Amino acid sequence: GCFDMPDKTFIDLYMKSGLYITEIIKRLFQSDGMKKRFPKEEERLKHILEKQVYGLAPTEIIYKIATNYILGFDNTLIIDKHNFRQVNSLEYAKNGTLEQYLDKLYKE
């Protein structure tokens, strides 16, 4: 039932290809609960990308690969905001400050 709830969030702390986040987006987009809450597909997709999925890519090239894979369908540029960032989260995880860094990065 977690994919039916518009307030649940998902993050990939070390994106490589964007495949994991794309699967999450697909499940959220196709869920009955989300369809009821956001009957218009464009509105549902914008909500998912702006409020529910997050991702960190360790390098610029991986960031570009992942975001192109995740957002490459958007030929009409309906998605003007997303929560994917180029950040190497490994050091923050190693020194125990990842949660604080995420709070700072995603102030919402």
N, C-alpha and C positions, 0 to 999 in steps of 0.2 A: 503493500500500500504506500510505500514512501514515494513512488512516482506519481501518485495522485494528489500530493500535497504541494500547493504552490509556495509554501514557506520553507520547504526543505532545500538545503544547499549541498552541493557536491564540489569537491576540488581534487584536481590531479596535481600533487605537489612537485612532480618531476615529469612534465610532459615530454614525450619524445616524438610521437607521430600525430597525436591528436585523436587516435582511435578510441581510447577509453572515454574521453569527454564526448565524442560524437555518439557513442553508444548510449551514454546517459541522456544526451539531448533527444535522441530518437525515442527512448523509452518514456521520457517526460512528455514529449510531443504527442505520442500515440496513446497515452493513458486516458482512460475514461474520465477520471476526476479532473484532469487538466482541460479536457475537451468541454466538460460542463462549465468549468470556471471561465475559460477563454474560448468561446465557440469559433471566433475568427482566427484562422491559422496564423496570420501575420502577427496579431496581438499575442497569441500564445507563444510563438517563437521569440518575439521581442522580450516577453517576460522571462522566459527560460534563460536567454542569453544575458539579460541585464540583471537578473535577480537570483538565479539558481545555480549556474555553473561557473566555476573558477578554475584557472590553471596557471601554472608557473613553468616556464621553459628555461633550461639552464644556459642556452647560448642563443645568439641572434639567428643563426641559420635554423636551429631547431624551432625557435619561436615562429619564424616565417613558414617553415614546413607545416607545423601544427596548425597555425591559424589559417593557412591556405586550405588545409584539409578540412578543418572545421567550418570555415566560413566561405569556402570556395563556391558554394551554390548560389551565393547572394549577388547575382548579376544586376539586380535593380537597386542595390545598396540600401535595403530597408533596415539593415542592422548598422546603427551608427554608434552603438556602445556595447562593449563586452568587457569581461573581466579576466582576460588573458594577459599575462605580463612576462617579460623577459627577466627572470630572476633565478639565480642558482640557489635553491633553497637548502642545499646540502650543508653548507656551513652553519646556517641558522639552526638546522636540526641537530647538528653535532654539538653546538654550544648551548643548546637548550633554550634558544630565544625565538624559535619559529613562531610560536603562538603570538608573541608580542609583535613580531615583524608583520604577521598577517593582519593583526588588528590595525596597525599603522598603515599598511598598504591598502587595505579595504576598509576604510573608515566607516562605511555604512554599517 
